[in-house]
């Protein structure tokens, strides 16, 4: 049986979850059939909290996959709030400051 559930990623005390379709008997962080999106419970500001590929979720539900309790709540939230809950945040590198050489001109 296939279930749609969360797998944990991220650093210690900074959780980040992938929403995946996987065999019910596999371990939490074991191999998965397909990655369907992600859930960031500590998102703040302009970061995206929840993103899902609803076409693929609907496919897996159509072929008989079950959802975990948490994923069912996330699907409900996702459908109520529209396609995205926030603006995609993309980190950009800041250029290094170059040493400013000031030349004194004496007259």
C-alpha positions in Angstrom: 0.0 0.0 0.0 1.2 3.5 -0.9 1.0 6.4 1.6 1.6 10.1 1.2 3.6 11.3 4.2 6.4 13.4 5.4 10.1 12.7 5.5 12.3 14.8 7.7 15.2 16.8 6.3 17.0 19.9 7.6 19.4 20.4 10.4 19.0 19.8 14.1 16.3 22.0 15.6 15.6 23.4 12.1 13.0 20.9 10.7 12.1 20.7 7.0 9.9 18.0 5.5 9.5 16.6 2.1 6.0 15.4 1.1 6.5 12.0 -0.6 4.7 9.0 -1.9 6.2 5.8 -0.4 5.5 2.3 0.6 3.7 2.1 3.9 6.1 -0.4 5.3 9.3 1.6 4.6 11.1 3.7 7.2 10.4 7.3 7.8 13.5 8.5 5.9 13.8 5.4 3.7 13.5 5.3 -0.1 10.4 7.0 -1.6 8.5 6.5 -4.9 8.1 10.2 -5.7 8.7 13.6 -4.1 5.5 15.6 -4.2 6.5 18.9 -2.5 7.8 20.2 0.7 6.7 21.7 4.1 8.7 24.2 6.0 7.1 24.6 9.5 9.3 27.4 10.6 9.0 29.6 7.5 8.9 33.3 8.2 8.6 36.4 6.2 8.6 35.8 2.4 9.6 32.1 2.7 7.2 29.5 1.2 5.7 27.4 4.0 4.1 24.7 1.8 4.4 23.8 -1.8 2.8 20.8 -3.5 2.4 19.4 -7.0 -1.3 18.9 -6.8 -1.5 17.1 -10.2 0.8 14.3 -8.8 -1.0 14.2 -5.4 -4.3 13.8 -7.2 -2.7 11.0 -9.3 -1.5 9.1 -6.2 -4.8 9.5 -4.4 -6.6 8.3 -7.6 -4.6 5.0 -7.6 -5.5 4.4 -4.0 -2.8 6.0 -1.9 -3.7 7.0 1.7 -2.5 10.1 3.4 -1.1 10.5 6.9 -3.0 12.7 9.4 -0.6 15.5 9.1 -0.5 15.4 5.3 -4.3 15.4 5.1 -4.3 18.6 7.2 -1.7 20.1 4.9 -3.7 19.2 1.8 -6.7 20.9 3.3 -4.7 24.0 4.2 -3.2 24.1 0.7 -6.5 23.8 -1.0 -8.0 26.6 1.1 -5.1 29.0 0.7 -4.7 28.6 -3.1 -1.7 27.5 -5.0 0.9 28.9 -2.7 1.1 30.2 0.8 3.6 33.0 0.4 6.1 34.2 -2.1 9.0 32.1 -3.2 12.2 33.2 -1.4 15.4 33.0 -3.3 18.6 33.8 -1.5 21.2 35.8 -3.4 24.8 36.2 -2.7 26.1 39.6 -1.8 29.2 40.7 -3.5 32.3 41.0 -1.3 33.4 44.6 -0.6 36.6 45.5 -2.3 39.2 47.4 -0.4 38.8 51.1 -1.2 42.2 52.7 -1.8 42.1 56.4 -1.3 44.8 58.4 -2.9 45.6 61.7 -1.5 46.5 64.3 -3.9 48.8 67.0 -2.6 48.9 70.3 -4.4 
